[in-house]
Amino acid sequence: MMGRIYSFFSSYKLSVHLLLVGALYYAFLFVWGLTSPQAVVQNIARTLPFILLYILFFINLTLCMINRWRFLLQRSGKSPLWQSSADVVCKVPCDRNLTEKLSEAFRKKGYRRVTEENGICFIKWRFSPLGNLLFHISFLLIPAGVIVSLLTRFEGKFILVEGYSFWGEKSDFLTMSNPELIPDISFKLEEVGAEFYEDKLFFTDLHAKIRYPADTLAKERSLRLKSGVRMKFTHLNIEGYGFAPVYVLKDKENRMINSGTLNLNVFPPPSEDSFLIPESPYRVYIKFYPDVKFIDTKPEPQTMNLLNPLYSINVLRGKRLLFSGHLLPAEECRVDDFKLSFPSVKKWGQFRIVRDLGLPFIWSGMMIGVAGILIRFFLFRREVFIKQDGNTINISADSEWFREIFKKEIQKGVEKIIKNRGFVNQTPPGI
């Protein structure tokens, strides 16, 4: 009974069926992802049927490797594999010095000498069959990484204003997957900026400077658009940029009543957004121009740099318009018995954090798989035999791959050694 169970889980038929089911599974997720949010697709991928598929694939590969282990060790042994079947590539007159020269040349090429009863054997890359083992190990690591990724992956986006700190609270995020897996990281945004193409909307790079953790600010790192930072297995990237106006509300005696920094969507200009002043009936609609120029009394953005800022605002109480006009940072507008101003503007960055504990397994599996393929098909096993037959030395050769090319290479190499070592009159005939 146990033997049948073992044979079933270690069979190649099961491997083929699992690969077909896996292909259908990825096709299903791809089609579903075309019309559904990424979070929905990730939730589907975490369901029990797909987890079982990876587990079965993992078990099947493990048992297949166990079955192949003994065979791979035999194929990697020191004993020649093709001594009886190797073709003779050339014949040379028997000469002890020539045999020593050939042996020395093969050793310099990385061949190991094995003395047999009927002659001398040279073997190179005898561990090449173990490339199969590495390739199969990669297929163990990749499903294991996928399972770990499904269980541990977190991705979230948030906006942080320059000079403020991020603490990883749920309320800090714009979007996120798996709220129960929020990484334990914090940092303070010291500086953020952008480089624009010819001062136009398209930015060529974003940069930010952070200090972390937020409670001690012990370490400092820099981020760029194409290169983030890694903190506690969590990757932090900057992918957006904008402006955050600072407002001040005063009474008629110039006493400050309220103030704050606004995370508004006023980038790129002239985008408009609004905010409600806390504990007041006033809603303010605002447009921001970082570098303005008036063209026919109409403000137009010239560049995206903070050179000549201007606010275009509309203040409403209910549906009644109380103020409509333009404000410079040093100006105030009167709203009933209050004064509203925007004395400064800060910059914000949009960040994305990703924590995926399965990625190291997946990347390691891919690299090990590529290494296995390279070892198996480029560092393949080669064998050369030198055997005396009366007054003639027969040189034969064989290899796992590209056999004819390898035999011609050995034949040319032997002819070259004979000519260069003073055996000019003993040029071997080709076979």
The 8 nearest C-alpha neighbors of each residue, nearest first, counted from 0:
[[1, 3, 2, 4, 5, 6, 7, 8],
 [0, 2, 4, 3, 5, 6, 7, 8],
 [3, 1, 5, 0, 4, 6, 7, 8],
 [2, 4, 6, 0, 5, 1, 7, 8],
 [3, 5, 1, 7, 2, 6, 8, 0],
 [4, 6, 2, 8, 3, 7, 9, 1],
 [7, 5, 3, 9, 4, 8, 10, 2],
 [6, 8, 4, 10, 5, 9, 3, 13],
 [7, 9, 5, 59, 6, 10, 4, 13],
 [10, 8, 62, 59, 63, 6, 7, 5],
 [11, 9, 7, 12, 13, 8, 6, 14],
 [10, 12, 14, 13, 15, 9, 63, 59],
 [13, 11, 15, 14, 10, 16, 7, 17],
 [12, 14, 16, 11, 15, 10, 17, 8],
 [15, 13, 11, 17, 12, 16, 18, 59],
 [16, 14, 18, 12, 13, 17, 19, 11],
 [15, 17, 13, 19, 18, 14, 20, 12],
 [16, 18, 20, 14, 19, 15, 21, 13],
 [19, 17, 21, 15, 16, 20, 22, 14],
 [20, 18, 22, 16, 21, 17, 15, 23],
 [19, 21, 17, 23, 22, 18, 24, 16],
 [20, 22, 24, 18, 19, 23, 17, 25],
 [23, 21, 19, 25, 24, 20, 18, 26],
 [24, 22, 26, 20, 21, 25, 27, 19],
 [23, 25, 21, 27, 22, 26, 20, 28],
 [24, 26, 28, 22, 27, 23, 29, 21],
 [27, 25, 23, 29, 24, 28, 22, 30],
 [26, 28, 24, 30, 25, 29, 31, 23],
 [27, 29, 31, 25, 26, 30, 32, 24],
 [28, 30, 26, 32, 27, 31, 25, 33],
 [31, 29, 27, 33, 32, 28, 26, 34],
 [32, 30, 28, 29, 33, 34, 27, 35],
 [31, 33, 35, 29, 30, 34, 28, 40],
 [34, 32, 30, 31, 35, 29, 36, 28],
 [33, 35, 32, 31, 36, 30, 37, 29],
 [34, 36, 32, 33, 31, 39, 37, 40],
 [37, 35, 38, 39, 32, 40, 34, 33],
 [36, 38, 40, 39, 41, 35, 32, 42],
 [37, 39, 41, 36, 40, 176, 42, 35],
 [40, 38, 42, 37, 41, 36, 43, 35],
 [39, 41, 43, 37, 42, 38, 32, 44],
 [42, 40, 44, 38, 43, 39, 37, 45],
 [41, 43, 39, 45, 44, 40, 38, 46],
 [44, 42, 40, 45, 41, 46, 39, 28],
 [43, 45, 41, 42, 46, 49, 40, 149],
 [46, 44, 42, 43, 149, 41, 47, 50],
 [45, 47, 43, 44, 48, 49, 50, 42],
 [46, 48, 50, 49, 51, 45, 44, 52],
 [49, 47, 51, 50, 46, 52, 45, 44],
 [48, 50, 52, 51, 47, 46, 44, 53],
 [49, 51, 47, 53, 52, 48, 54, 46],
 [52, 50, 54, 48, 49, 53, 55, 47],
 [53, 51, 49, 55, 50, 54, 56, 48],
 [54, 52, 56, 50, 51, 55, 142, 57],
 [53, 55, 51, 57, 56, 52, 58, 50],
 [56, 54, 58, 52, 57, 53, 59, 51],
 [55, 57, 53, 59, 54, 58, 52, 60],
 [56, 58, 54, 55, 60, 59, 139, 53],
 [59, 57, 55, 61, 56, 60, 54, 62],
 [58, 60, 56, 9, 62, 8, 61, 57],
 [61, 59, 63, 57, 62, 58, 64, 56],
 [60, 62, 58, 64, 59, 63, 57, 65],
 [61, 63, 9, 65, 59, 64, 60, 58],
 [64, 62, 60, 66, 9, 65, 61, 59],
 [65, 63, 67, 61, 66, 62, 68, 60],
 [64, 66, 62, 68, 63, 67, 61, 69],
 [65, 67, 63, 64, 68, 62, 69, 9],
 [68, 66, 64, 70, 65, 69, 71, 63],
 [67, 69, 71, 65, 70, 66, 64, 72],
 [70, 68, 72, 71, 67, 73, 66, 65],
 [69, 71, 73, 67, 72, 68, 74, 66],
 [72, 70, 74, 68, 73, 69, 128, 67],
 [71, 73, 75, 69, 74, 70, 68, 76],
 [74, 72, 70, 76, 75, 71, 69, 68],
 [73, 75, 71, 72, 76, 70, 128, 125],
 [76, 74, 126, 72, 125, 73, 71, 128],
 [77, 75, 73, 78, 74, 72, 125, 126],
 [76, 78, 79, 75, 125, 113, 122, 74],
 [77, 79, 76, 80, 113, 75, 73, 122],
 [80, 78, 81, 82, 77, 382, 120, 122],
 [79, 81, 82, 78, 74, 382, 83, 84],
 [80, 82, 84, 85, 83, 79, 397, 382],
 [83, 81, 85, 84, 79, 80, 384, 120],
 [84, 82, 81, 85, 80, 86, 79, 395],
 [83, 85, 81, 82, 86, 397, 80, 396],
 [86, 84, 397, 81, 396, 82, 395, 83],
 [85, 87, 395, 396, 88, 84, 397, 406],
 [88, 86, 395, 394, 89, 393, 85, 396],
 [89, 87, 395, 430, 410, 394, 86, 406],
 [88, 90, 429, 394, 430, 87, 410, 393],
 [91, 89, 393, 427, 392, 394, 391, 428],
 [92, 90, 427, 392, 391, 93, 393, 89],
 [93, 91, 391, 392, 390, 94, 425, 90],
 [92, 94, 391, 390, 392, 91, 95, 387],
 [93, 95, 97, 96, 92, 98, 392, 91],
 [96, 94, 98, 97, 99, 93, 100, 92],
 [97, 95, 99, 98, 94, 100, 101, 93],
 [96, 98, 100, 94, 99, 95, 101, 417],
 [97, 99, 95, 101, 96, 100, 102, 94],
 [98, 100, 102, 96, 97, 101, 103, 95],
 [101, 99, 97, 103, 102, 98, 104, 96],
 [100, 102, 104, 98, 103, 99, 97, 105],
 [103, 101, 99, 105, 100, 104, 98, 106],
 [102, 104, 100, 106, 101, 105, 99, 107],
 [105, 103, 101, 107, 102, 106, 100, 108],
 [104, 106, 108, 102, 107, 110, 103, 101],
 [107, 105, 110, 103, 109, 108, 104, 102],
 [106, 108, 104, 105, 109, 103, 110, 102],
 [109, 107, 105, 106, 110, 104, 123, 103],
 [108, 110, 106, 107, 123, 111, 105, 124],
 [111, 109, 123, 106, 122, 105, 121, 108],
 [112, 110, 122, 121, 106, 123, 113, 109],
 [113, 111, 121, 120, 110, 114, 122, 119],
 [112, 114, 120, 121, 119, 115, 111, 122],
 [115, 113, 119, 120, 118, 112, 116, 117],
 [116, 114, 118, 117, 119, 113, 120, 78],
 [115, 117, 118, 114, 119, 386, 113, 120],
 [118, 116, 115, 386, 119, 387, 114, 385],
 [117, 119, 386, 115, 116, 385, 114, 120],
 [118, 120, 114, 385, 115, 384, 113, 386],
 [119, 121, 384, 113, 383, 112, 114, 385],
 [122, 120, 112, 383, 111, 110, 382, 113],
 [123, 121, 382, 110, 111, 381, 120, 125],
 [122, 124, 110, 381, 125, 380, 111, 109],
 [125, 123, 380, 126, 127, 378, 379, 381],
 [124, 126, 75, 380, 127, 123, 122, 76],
 [127, 125, 75, 124, 128, 129, 380, 130],
 [126, 128, 375, 379, 129, 125, 124, 130],
 [129, 127, 130, 126, 131, 71, 375, 75],
 [128, 130, 132, 131, 127, 126, 71, 133],
 [129, 131, 371, 375, 133, 128, 132, 374],
 [132, 130, 134, 129, 133, 128, 371, 135],
 [131, 133, 129, 135, 130, 134, 136, 64],
 [134, 132, 371, 136, 130, 135, 131, 367],
 [133, 135, 368, 371, 131, 137, 132, 136],
 [134, 136, 138, 132, 137, 133, 131, 139],
 [137, 135, 133, 139, 138, 134, 132, 140],
 [138, 136, 364, 368, 140, 134, 135, 139],
 [139, 137, 135, 141, 136, 140, 142, 364],
 [138, 140, 136, 137, 141, 57, 142, 143],
 [139, 141, 364, 143, 137, 138, 360, 142],
 [140, 142, 361, 144, 138, 364, 143, 139],
 [143, 141, 145, 144, 140, 53, 139, 146],
 [142, 144, 140, 146, 141, 145, 147, 139],
 [145, 143, 357, 360, 141, 361, 147, 142],
 [144, 146, 148, 142, 143, 147, 357, 149],
 [145, 147, 149, 143, 148, 144, 142, 150],
 [146, 148, 357, 144, 150, 145, 149, 151],
 [149, 147, 357, 145, 152, 151, 146, 150],
 [150, 148, 146, 147, 45, 151, 152, 145],
 [149, 151, 147, 148, 152, 146, 45, 145],
 [150, 152, 148, 149, 147, 355, 356, 153],
 [153, 151, 355, 148, 354, 149, 150, 154],
 [152, 154, 354, 353, 176, 177, 180, 151],
 [155, 153, 353, 176, 175, 352, 354, 152],
 [154, 156, 175, 174, 352, 351, 176, 172],
 [155, 157, 351, 174, 173, 350, 172, 175],
 [156, 158, 172, 173, 350, 349, 171, 159],
 [159, 157, 349, 348, 350, 347, 160, 156],
 [160, 158, 347, 348, 349, 161, 157, 163],
 [161, 159, 347, 163, 346, 162, 348, 158],
 [160, 162, 188, 347, 346, 163, 190, 189],
 [161, 163, 189, 188, 160, 187, 164, 190],
 [164, 162, 160, 161, 187, 188, 159, 165],
 [165, 163, 187, 186, 188, 213, 166, 162],
 [164, 166, 185, 186, 167, 187, 163, 159],
 [167, 165, 185, 168, 164, 184, 186, 213],
 [166, 168, 165, 185, 184, 171, 169, 183],
 [169, 167, 171, 170, 166, 172, 165, 181],
 [170, 168, 171, 172, 167, 178, 181, 175],
 [169, 171, 168, 172, 173, 167, 157, 174],
 [172, 170, 168, 169, 157, 167, 173, 165],
 [173, 171, 157, 174, 170, 156, 169, 155],
 [172, 174, 157, 156, 171, 175, 155, 158],
 [175, 173, 156, 172, 155, 176, 157, 154],
 [174, 176, 155, 154, 156, 172, 177, 178],
 [175, 177, 154, 153, 178, 38, 155, 174],
 [176, 178, 179, 180, 153, 175, 181, 152],
 [179, 177, 180, 181, 176, 175, 169, 153],
 [178, 180, 177, 181, 176, 153, 182, 169],
 [181, 179, 178, 177, 153, 182, 151, 152],
 [180, 182, 178, 179, 183, 153, 167, 177],
 [183, 181, 184, 180, 354, 233, 167, 153],
 [182, 184, 181, 167, 185, 231, 166, 180],
 [185, 183, 182, 167, 166, 212, 186, 230],
 [186, 184, 166, 212, 213, 165, 211, 167],
 [185, 187, 211, 213, 212, 165, 210, 164],
 [186, 188, 164, 210, 213, 209, 163, 189],
 [189, 187, 209, 161, 162, 190, 163, 164],
 [190, 188, 162, 209, 208, 161, 187, 210],
 [189, 191, 208, 207, 161, 188, 192, 209],
 [192, 190, 207, 206, 161, 208, 348, 346],
 [193, 191, 206, 205, 207, 190, 194, 346],
 [194, 192, 205, 204, 206, 195, 202, 240],
 [193, 195, 204, 202, 203, 205, 196, 192],
 [196, 194, 202, 198, 203, 201, 199, 197],
 [195, 197, 198, 199, 202, 201, 203, 194],
 [196, 198, 199, 195, 302, 201, 200, 202],
 [199, 197, 302, 195, 196, 303, 200, 304],
 [200, 198, 197, 196, 201, 302, 195, 303],
 [199, 201, 202, 303, 195, 198, 267, 196],
 [200, 202, 199, 196, 195, 203, 198, 197],
 [203, 201, 195, 194, 204, 196, 200, 193],
 [202, 204, 195, 194, 196, 201, 205, 193],
 [205, 203, 194, 224, 202, 193, 206, 223],
 [206, 204, 193, 224, 223, 192, 194, 207],
 [205, 207, 223, 222, 192, 191, 193, 224],
 [208, 206, 191, 222, 190, 221, 192, 209],
 [207, 209, 221, 190, 189, 220, 188, 222],
 [210, 208, 188, 189, 220, 187, 219, 221],
 [209, 211, 219, 216, 187, 218, 186, 220],
 [212, 210, 186, 216, 213, 218, 217, 185],
 [211, 213, 186, 185, 216, 214, 215, 210],
 [214, 212, 186, 211, 185, 216, 187, 215],
 [213, 215, 212, 216, 211, 185, 186, 217],
 [214, 216, 217, 213, 212, 211, 218, 210],
 [217, 215, 211, 210, 212, 213, 218, 214],
 [216, 218, 215, 211, 212, 210, 219, 213],
 [219, 217, 211, 210, 216, 220, 212, 209],
 [218, 220, 210, 209, 211, 217, 221, 208],
 [221, 219, 209, 208, 210, 222, 218, 228],
 [220, 222, 208, 207, 209, 223, 219, 206],
 [223, 221, 227, 207, 206, 226, 208, 228],
 [224, 222, 206, 226, 225, 205, 227, 207],
 [223, 225, 205, 204, 226, 237, 238, 206],
 [226, 224, 223, 227, 204, 236, 222, 237],
 [227, 225, 223, 224, 222, 228, 236, 237],
 [226, 228, 236, 222, 235, 223, 234, 225],
 [227, 229, 235, 234, 222, 230, 236, 226],
 [230, 228, 234, 233, 235, 232, 231, 227],
 [229, 231, 233, 232, 234, 228, 184, 235],
 [230, 232, 233, 229, 184, 183, 182, 234],
 [231, 233, 230, 354, 229, 234, 356, 355],
 [234, 232, 354, 230, 231, 229, 353, 235],
 [233, 235, 229, 353, 352, 228, 354, 230],
 [236, 234, 352, 228, 227, 351, 229, 233],
 [237, 235, 227, 351, 350, 352, 238, 234],
 [236, 238, 350, 224, 349, 239, 351, 348],
 [237, 239, 349, 350, 224, 236, 351, 240],
 [240, 238, 349, 348, 237, 350, 241, 205],
 [239, 241, 348, 347, 349, 193, 238, 242],
 [240, 242, 266, 347, 346, 348, 243, 239],
 [241, 243, 346, 347, 345, 244, 266, 344],
 [242, 244, 345, 261, 262, 346, 344, 260],
 [245, 243, 344, 261, 260, 345, 343, 242],
 [244, 246, 260, 344, 343, 341, 259, 261],
 [247, 245, 341, 258, 259, 340, 244, 260],
 [246, 248, 258, 340, 339, 257, 341, 249],
 [247, 249, 339, 257, 256, 338, 255, 258],
 [250, 248, 255, 338, 256, 254, 253, 337],
 [249, 251, 337, 253, 252, 254, 338, 336],
 [252, 250, 253, 337, 336, 249, 338, 254],
 [251, 253, 250, 254, 249, 255, 337, 336],
 [254, 252, 249, 250, 251, 255, 338, 337],
 [255, 253, 249, 250, 252, 256, 251, 248],
 [254, 256, 249, 257, 248, 253, 250, 247],
 [257, 255, 249, 248, 254, 250, 258, 247],
 [256, 258, 248, 255, 247, 249, 259, 277],
 [259, 257, 247, 246, 248, 256, 260, 245],
 [258, 260, 246, 245, 261, 247, 257, 244],
 [259, 261, 245, 244, 243, 246, 262, 258],
 [262, 260, 243, 244, 263, 245, 259, 246],
 [263, 261, 243, 260, 264, 160, 244, 242],
 [264, 262, 261, 265, 272, 243, 273, 242],
 [263, 265, 266, 272, 262, 270, 271, 241],
 [266, 264, 270, 271, 263, 272, 267, 286],
 [267, 265, 268, 241, 264, 270, 242, 269],
 [266, 268, 270, 265, 269, 200, 241, 303],
 [269, 267, 270, 266, 288, 287, 265, 300],
 [268, 270, 286, 267, 271, 287, 288, 265],
 [271, 269, 265, 268, 267, 266, 286, 272],
 [272, 270, 286, 265, 285, 269, 284, 273],
 [271, 273, 285, 284, 264, 265, 263, 270],
 [274, 272, 284, 283, 285, 282, 271, 275],
 [273, 275, 283, 282, 276, 284, 272, 263],
 [274, 276, 282, 281, 277, 283, 273, 280],
 [275, 277, 279, 281, 282, 274, 278, 280],
 [276, 278, 279, 275, 257, 280, 281, 274],
 [279, 277, 276, 280, 275, 281, 257, 256],
 [278, 280, 277, 281, 276, 275, 282, 316],
 [281, 279, 316, 282, 278, 317, 276, 275],
 [282, 280, 316, 279, 315, 276, 275, 283],
 [283, 281, 275, 315, 274, 314, 276, 316],
 [282, 284, 314, 273, 274, 313, 285, 275],
 [285, 283, 273, 313, 312, 272, 314, 282],
 [284, 286, 312, 271, 272, 311, 273, 283],
 [287, 285, 271, 311, 269, 310, 270, 265],
 [286, 288, 310, 309, 265, 268, 289, 311],
 [287, 289, 309, 308, 291, 290, 300, 268],
 [290, 288, 308, 305, 304, 307, 303, 291],
 [291, 289, 307, 306, 308, 288, 302, 301],
 [292, 290, 300, 288, 299, 307, 301, 298],
 [291, 293, 299, 298, 300, 294, 301, 290],
 [294, 292, 298, 297, 296, 299, 295, 291],
 [293, 295, 297, 296, 298, 292, 299, 291],
 [294, 296, 297, 293, 298, 299, 292, 291],
 [297, 295, 293, 294, 298, 292, 299, 325],
 [296, 298, 293, 294, 295, 299, 292, 291],
 [299, 297, 293, 292, 291, 294, 296, 300],
 [298, 300, 292, 291, 293, 301, 297, 294],
 [301, 299, 291, 290, 288, 302, 292, 268],
 [300, 302, 290, 291, 299, 292, 303, 198],
 [303, 301, 198, 304, 290, 199, 300, 289],
 [302, 304, 289, 198, 199, 290, 200, 305],
 [303, 305, 302, 306, 289, 290, 198, 307],
 [306, 304, 289, 290, 307, 308, 303, 302],
 [305, 307, 290, 304, 308, 289, 291, 302],
 [306, 308, 290, 291, 289, 305, 309, 288],
 [309, 307, 289, 290, 288, 305, 306, 291],
 [308, 310, 327, 288, 326, 287, 291, 289],
 [311, 309, 287, 326, 325, 286, 312, 327],
 [310, 312, 325, 286, 285, 324, 326, 287],
 [313, 311, 285, 284, 324, 323, 310, 325],
 [312, 314, 323, 284, 322, 283, 315, 285],
 [313, 315, 283, 322, 321, 282, 320, 284],
 [316, 314, 320, 282, 319, 321, 281, 317],
 [317, 315, 281, 319, 280, 318, 282, 320],
 [316, 318, 319, 315, 280, 281, 282, 320],
 [319, 317, 316, 315, 320, 321, 282, 314],
 [318, 320, 316, 315, 317, 321, 314, 322],
 [321, 319, 315, 322, 314, 318, 316, 313],
 [322, 320, 314, 315, 319, 334, 316, 323],
 [321, 323, 314, 313, 320, 324, 334, 315],
 [324, 322, 313, 312, 314, 321, 325, 320],
 [323, 325, 312, 311, 322, 313, 326, 310],
 [324, 326, 311, 310, 312, 309, 327, 323],
 [327, 325, 310, 330, 309, 311, 328, 324],
 [326, 328, 309, 330, 329, 310, 308, 325],
 [327, 329, 342, 341, 330, 343, 326, 309],
 [330, 328, 327, 342, 331, 341, 340, 326],
 [331, 329, 327, 328, 326, 340, 332, 342],
 [332, 330, 340, 339, 338, 333, 326, 329],
 [331, 333, 339, 338, 340, 334, 330, 326],
 [332, 334, 338, 337, 335, 339, 331, 336],
 [335, 333, 337, 336, 338, 321, 332, 322],
 [336, 334, 337, 333, 321, 338, 251, 250],
 [337, 335, 251, 334, 250, 333, 338, 249],
 [336, 338, 250, 334, 335, 251, 249, 333],
 [337, 339, 333, 249, 332, 248, 334, 250],
 [340, 338, 248, 332, 331, 247, 333, 249],
 [341, 339, 331, 247, 246, 342, 330, 332],
 [340, 342, 246, 328, 245, 343, 247, 244],
 [343, 341, 328, 329, 340, 245, 246, 344],
 [344, 342, 245, 341, 328, 244, 345, 246],
 [345, 343, 244, 245, 243, 242, 346, 342],
 [344, 346, 243, 242, 244, 161, 347, 343],
 [347, 345, 242, 243, 161, 241, 160, 191],
 [348, 346, 160, 241, 159, 161, 242, 240],
 [347, 349, 240, 239, 159, 158, 350, 241],
 [348, 350, 158, 239, 238, 157, 240, 237],
 [351, 349, 237, 157, 236, 156, 238, 158],
 [350, 352, 156, 236, 155, 235, 237, 157],
 [351, 353, 235, 155, 234, 154, 236, 156],
 [354, 352, 154, 234, 153, 233, 355, 351],
 [353, 355, 233, 153, 152, 232, 234, 356],
 [354, 356, 152, 357, 148, 358, 151, 353],
 [357, 355, 358, 148, 151, 147, 354, 359],
 [356, 358, 144, 148, 147, 355, 360, 359],
 [357, 359, 361, 360, 356, 355, 362, 144],
 [360, 358, 362, 361, 357, 363, 356, 144],
 [361, 359, 144, 363, 358, 357, 140, 362],
 [360, 362, 141, 358, 144, 364, 363, 359],
 [363, 361, 365, 359, 364, 360, 358, 366],
 [364, 362, 360, 366, 365, 361, 359, 367],
 [363, 365, 137, 140, 361, 367, 141, 362],
 [364, 366, 368, 362, 363, 367, 137, 369],
 [367, 365, 369, 363, 368, 364, 370, 362],
 [366, 368, 370, 364, 369, 365, 137, 363],
 [369, 367, 134, 137, 371, 365, 366, 370],
 [368, 370, 372, 366, 371, 367, 373, 365],
 [369, 371, 367, 373, 368, 372, 374, 366],
 [370, 372, 130, 134, 133, 368, 374, 369],
 [373, 371, 375, 369, 370, 374, 376, 368],
 [374, 372, 370, 377, 371, 375, 376, 369],
 [375, 373, 378, 371, 130, 372, 377, 127],
 [374, 376, 130, 372, 127, 373, 379, 371],
 [375, 377, 373, 379, 374, 378, 372, 400],
 [378, 376, 373, 379, 374, 375, 372, 400],
 [379, 377, 374, 376, 124, 375, 127, 380],
 [380, 378, 127, 377, 375, 376, 124, 399],
 [379, 381, 124, 125, 398, 123, 399, 127],
 [382, 380, 398, 123, 122, 397, 379, 124],
 [381, 383, 122, 397, 121, 396, 398, 123],
 [382, 384, 396, 121, 120, 395, 122, 397],
 [385, 383, 120, 395, 394, 119, 396, 386],
 [386, 384, 394, 119, 118, 393, 120, 392],
 [385, 387, 118, 393, 392, 384, 117, 388],
 [388, 386, 392, 391, 393, 389, 118, 385],
 [389, 387, 391, 392, 390, 386, 393, 93],
 [390, 388, 391, 387, 392, 93, 92, 386],
 [389, 391, 93, 388, 92, 392, 387, 94],
 [392, 390, 92, 93, 388, 389, 91, 387],
 [391, 393, 387, 91, 93, 90, 386, 388],
 [392, 394, 90, 386, 385, 387, 391, 89],
 [393, 395, 385, 89, 87, 384, 88, 90],
 [396, 394, 87, 384, 88, 86, 383, 85],
 [397, 395, 383, 85, 382, 406, 86, 384],
 [396, 398, 85, 382, 402, 381, 383, 81],
 [399, 397, 381, 402, 400, 380, 382, 405],
 [398, 400, 380, 379, 402, 381, 401, 397],
 [399, 401, 402, 398, 379, 376, 380, 405],
 [402, 400, 404, 403, 405, 399, 398, 406],
 [401, 403, 405, 398, 400, 404, 397, 406],
 [404, 402, 406, 405, 401, 407, 397, 408],
 [403, 405, 407, 401, 402, 406, 408, 409],
 [404, 406, 408, 402, 403, 407, 401, 409],
 [407, 405, 403, 409, 408, 404, 396, 402],
 [408, 406, 410, 404, 409, 405, 411, 403],
 [407, 409, 405, 411, 406, 410, 412, 404],
 [410, 408, 412, 406, 407, 411, 413, 405],
 [409, 411, 407, 413, 412, 408, 88, 89],
 [412, 410, 414, 408, 409, 413, 415, 407],
 [411, 413, 409, 415, 410, 414, 408, 416],
 [414, 412, 416, 410, 415, 411, 409, 417],
 [415, 413, 411, 417, 412, 416, 410, 418],
 [414, 416, 412, 418, 413, 417, 419, 411],
 [417, 415, 413, 419, 414, 418, 420, 412],
 [416, 418, 422, 414, 420, 415, 419, 413],
 [417, 419, 423, 415, 416, 422, 420, 421],
 [420, 418, 416, 417, 421, 415, 422, 423],
 [421, 419, 417, 418, 422, 416, 423, 100],
 [422, 420, 423, 419, 418, 417, 424, 416],
 [421, 423, 417, 425, 424, 418, 420, 426],
 [422, 424, 418, 425, 421, 426, 417, 419],
 [425, 423, 422, 426, 421, 418, 417, 427],
 [424, 426, 422, 423, 427, 92, 91, 417],
 [425, 427, 424, 423, 414, 428, 417, 422],
 [428, 426, 91, 90, 425, 89, 429, 414],
 [427, 429, 89, 430, 90, 426, 91, 425],
 [430, 428, 89, 427, 88, 90, 410, 426],
 [429, 89, 88, 428, 87, 90, 410, 427]]
